[in-house]
């Protein structure tokens, strides 16, 4: 009987350890502080020199984050078939906590998949292109949209054609891009951004 109790206790402890390990493994790596060393993946320029929200993507296969001069470019990275797919985390500037548009901050990041984006506002991103403006707080996003135009939506609902700059009106979104349902044979570069390679 004692042996059975000890075995049950040991099994229970192993099960709990397994659950804790799983939670630790699933937690995304934290965002990295933005510094002058950050160079935009698509523009090849210093990210700090641009206005508006920024982005960083952390890949499992790379020590340093992939930096973006706009939140929209970070979203486009997730949609383009030629980019790596071992994404551990996607962070964008939390404009609800940004000092201002010109200097959006270096440490106020929000998980892009949990953010609220204002799409179609009058504000332009880092490379002078349309921006998907991210917020951690829905009310802050709605206030921004009231003042600057645009619609508030979740990461998964940001239209693929808005991000990739296609001219055809489509209803596809980020999640459909992840599933591989491309609307175009060859994705276009984001409007206003430099060539991807």
C-alpha positions as CSV (number, residue, x, y, z in Angstrom):
1,X,0.0,0.0,0.0
2,X,2.8,2.4,1.0
3,X,4.6,1.6,-2.3
4,X,1.4,2.5,-4.3
5,X,1.0,5.8,-2.4
6,X,4.6,6.7,-3.1
7,X,4.3,5.8,-6.7
8,X,1.1,7.9,-7.0
9,X,2.8,10.8,-5.3
10,X,5.8,10.5,-7.6
11,X,3.6,10.3,-10.7
12,X,1.7,13.4,-9.6
13,X,4.9,15.3,-9.0
14,X,6.1,14.3,-12.5
15,X,2.8,15.4,-14.1
16,X,3.0,18.8,-12.3
17,X,6.6,19.3,-13.4
18,X,5.6,18.5,-17.0
19,X,2.8,21.1,-16.9
20,X,5.2,23.7,-15.5
21,X,7.8,22.9,-18.1
22,X,5.2,23.2,-20.8
23,X,4.1,26.6,-19.6
24,X,7.7,27.8,-19.5
25,X,8.4,26.5,-23.0
26,X,5.3,28.3,-24.4
27,X,6.0,31.7,-22.8
28,X,7.4,33.9,-25.6
29,X,10.8,35.6,-25.2
30,X,10.5,39.1,-23.9
31,X,10.9,42.2,-26.2
32,X,14.3,43.7,-26.6
33,X,14.9,47.4,-25.8
34,X,15.3,49.5,-29.0
35,X,18.7,51.0,-29.4
36,X,20.7,52.9,-32.1
37,X,22.1,49.5,-33.2
38,X,18.7,48.4,-34.5
39,X,18.6,48.4,-38.4
40,X,15.3,48.0,-40.2
41,X,15.0,44.6,-42.0
42,X,13.5,46.1,-45.2
43,X,14.8,49.7,-45.3
44,X,18.3,49.0,-44.0
45,X,18.2,52.2,-42.0
46,X,18.4,53.0,-38.3
47,X,15.0,52.3,-36.8
48,X,15.3,55.1,-34.2
49,X,15.5,57.7,-37.0
50,X,11.9,57.0,-38.1
51,X,8.6,58.3,-36.7
52,X,5.6,56.2,-35.7
53,X,5.4,52.7,-34.3
54,X,8.2,50.2,-34.7
55,X,8.3,46.4,-34.7
56,X,10.5,43.5,-33.7
57,X,10.2,39.8,-34.4
58,X,12.1,37.3,-32.4
59,X,13.0,34.1,-34.3
60,X,13.9,30.8,-32.8
61,X,16.8,30.5,-35.2
62,X,18.4,33.9,-34.5
63,X,19.8,35.5,-31.4
64,X,19.0,39.2,-32.3
65,X,15.5,40.3,-33.1
66,X,14.5,41.3,-36.7
67,X,13.8,45.1,-36.5
68,X,11.2,47.1,-38.5
69,X,10.8,50.8,-39.0
70,X,7.0,50.4,-38.9
71,X,4.5,48.1,-37.3
72,X,3.1,47.4,-40.7
73,X,6.4,46.0,-42.0
74,X,6.5,43.7,-39.0
75,X,3.1,42.3,-40.0
76,X,4.2,42.0,-43.6
77,X,7.1,39.8,-42.5
78,X,4.6,37.3,-41.1
79,X,2.7,37.2,-44.4
80,X,5.5,36.9,-47.0
81,X,6.3,33.3,-48.0
82,X,10.0,33.9,-48.4
83,X,10.5,35.1,-44.7
84,X,11.4,32.6,-41.9
85,X,8.4,31.0,-40.1
86,X,10.1,30.1,-36.8
87,X,8.6,33.2,-35.1
88,X,8.8,33.0,-31.3
89,X,7.3,36.5,-30.7
90,X,6.1,39.6,-32.5
91,X,6.2,42.9,-30.7
92,X,5.1,46.3,-31.8
93,X,5.3,49.8,-30.2
94,X,2.4,50.3,-27.8
95,X,1.2,53.7,-28.9
96,X,-1.1,53.9,-25.9
97,X,2.1,54.4,-23.9
98,X,4.1,56.3,-26.5
99,X,5.4,59.8,-25.5
100,X,4.4,61.0,-29.0
101,X,4.2,60.0,-32.7
102,X,7.7,61.2,-33.5
103,X,9.4,59.4,-30.6
104,X,7.2,56.4,-29.8
105,X,9.5,55.0,-27.1
106,X,12.1,52.3,-26.9
107,X,10.7,50.0,-24.3
108,X,6.9,50.2,-24.6
109,X,6.2,47.0,-26.5
110,X,3.0,45.0,-26.9
111,X,2.5,41.5,-28.2
112,X,1.2,42.1,-31.7
113,X,-1.2,39.2,-31.5
114,X,-2.9,40.8,-28.5
115,X,-2.8,44.4,-29.7
116,X,-5.6,46.5,-31.3
117,X,-4.6,48.1,-34.6
118,X,-6.0,51.2,-36.2
119,X,-5.9,50.7,-39.9
120,X,-6.5,53.4,-42.5
121,X,-5.7,56.5,-40.3
122,X,-4.2,59.7,-41.7
123,X,-1.0,59.0,-39.8
124,X,1.9,57.6,-41.8
125,X,4.5,55.1,-40.6
126,X,8.3,55.2,-40.5
127,X,8.8,55.1,-44.2
128,X,6.0,57.5,-45.0
129,X,3.6,54.7,-45.9
130,X,0.2,53.8,-44.5
131,X,0.5,52.3,-41.0
132,X,-1.3,49.8,-38.8
133,X,-1.1,51.7,-35.5
134,X,-0.9,49.3,-32.5
135,X,-2.3,49.8,-29.0
136,X,-2.5,47.6,-25.9
137,X,-5.7,49.3,-24.9
138,X,-8.8,49.2,-27.1
139,X,-10.2,52.5,-25.7
140,X,-6.9,54.2,-26.6
141,X,-7.1,52.7,-30.1
142,X,-10.7,53.9,-30.5
143,X,-9.8,57.4,-29.4
144,X,-6.9,57.5,-31.9
145,X,-9.3,56.4,-34.7
146,X,-11.8,59.1,-33.7
147,X,-9.1,61.7,-33.9
148,X,-7.2,60.4,-36.9
149,X,-9.6,58.2,-38.9
150,X,-9.4,54.5,-39.5
151,X,-10.9,51.3,-38.1
152,X,-9.9,49.4,-35.0
153,X,-9.2,45.7,-35.4
154,X,-7.3,42.7,-34.0
155,X,-4.0,41.4,-35.4
156,X,-5.8,38.5,-37.1
157,X,-8.2,40.9,-38.9
158,X,-5.7,43.3,-40.4
159,X,-6.3,43.0,-44.2
160,X,-3.5,41.4,-46.1
161,X,-3.9,43.8,-49.1
162,X,-3.5,46.8,-46.7
163,X,-0.3,45.3,-45.3
164,X,1.3,44.1,-48.6
165,X,0.1,47.1,-50.6
166,X,-1.9,45.1,-53.3
167,X,-4.2,47.2,-55.4
168,X,-7.0,44.6,-55.6
169,X,-9.6,44.9,-52.8
170,X,-9.6,41.7,-50.8
171,X,-10.9,40.5,-47.5
172,X,-8.1,38.2,-46.5
173,X,-6.4,38.8,-43.1
174,X,-3.2,38.0,-41.3
175,X,-4.4,34.6,-40.1
176,X,-5.3,33.6,-43.6
177,X,-1.8,34.6,-44.6
178,X,-0.4,32.3,-41.9
179,X,-2.6,29.4,-43.2
180,X,-1.1,29.9,-46.7
181,X,-4.2,31.1,-48.5
182,X,-2.5,33.8,-50.6
183,X,-4.7,36.0,-52.7
184,X,-1.9,36.9,-55.1
185,X,0.7,34.7,-56.8
186,X,3.5,37.1,-55.9
187,X,3.1,39.3,-52.8
188,X,3.7,42.9,-53.4
189,X,6.1,44.9,-51.3
190,X,4.5,47.0,-48.7
191,X,3.5,50.5,-50.1
192,X,6.2,53.0,-49.4
193,X,8.8,50.6,-48.2
194,X,12.0,49.7,-49.9
195,X,12.5,46.4,-51.8
196,X,12.5,43.4,-49.4
197,X,15.8,42.0,-50.6
